[in-house]
Structure formats: structure tokens, C-alpha cells
Amino acid sequence: MVFLQSLISKNFFDIEILLKFATIHIMVYVLNGPILTNFGLFRYRRITILQAKKILKSSTFISAVGHEATAMLLSDLLEAEIKYNRVAIVMQEGDIAVVFHLLTRLEEGQILSISELCSKDYTLGLLKKLE
């Protein structure tokens, strides 16, 4: 546990190590967009679908996906139940989030169906609160 805490405090950001030493009490979130949930230092990087699946399968997570079609798409993509859950979260040091990152800016107020969402470019990211 002390080892993992020292890795986190040194800004260590390796998914395999985080999963191997998952005894530390960090929160894992799923978000439908890259957002800084409070003040602090964050690191954000692209991850693969396989990496996202590993993270979600090896931990209990909280969905903060506030868009129904995105929750459905992520559930299919990541083979996990990603609930539509329009809540605000506040990440603490060490917490991580799997992020659905839509690469196009939508019109103000525009809501996409799942088929429209599938036709857009997107990527997945991992957001970590460092301090």
C-alpha cells in the first residue's frame, strides 16, 4: 500500500501498475467528456478500448455519464454496464476516470442519438488527479 501511494505521489501513471496494486482506495469514474472536476494537477492521456475494459473490469466504478446515448455506446464498446447518471463528481488525489472524448464540437443544445454518436469521431482517455 505504501509503495502504491509513493507511485501516485510521484505522478506515476502506468495502467498495469495501478491495476496490480488496486488495494489503495481510489475512485474510478466513467465520464462522457474531459472535464476537470475541481482544482488541482491532472494528467490526461489517450487509452485503448482494451485498456479501458481492463480498468473497468478490475474495479468498482461510478458512472457520471450524463448523456443516455453515450452511456449505451460505452456499455457496448467496453462490455460493462455504464449507467446514464447525470451527477457532478469531485475527483480526489489518486482518483482516475475513463473518459469518452468526442472529437467534434456539437451545436449548442444538440443531443445525439446513438446512431449519430457512432458516426462521430471519438477517442477514450484516462484522466488522473495527481494532486
Secondary structure, 3 states (H helix, E strand, C coil): CHHHHHHHHCCCCCHHHHHHCCCCCCCEEEECCCCCCCCCCEEEEEECHHHHHHHHHCCCCEEEECCHHHHHHHHHHHCCCCCECCCCCCCCCCCEEEEEEECCCCCCCCCCCHHHHHCCCEEEEEEEECC
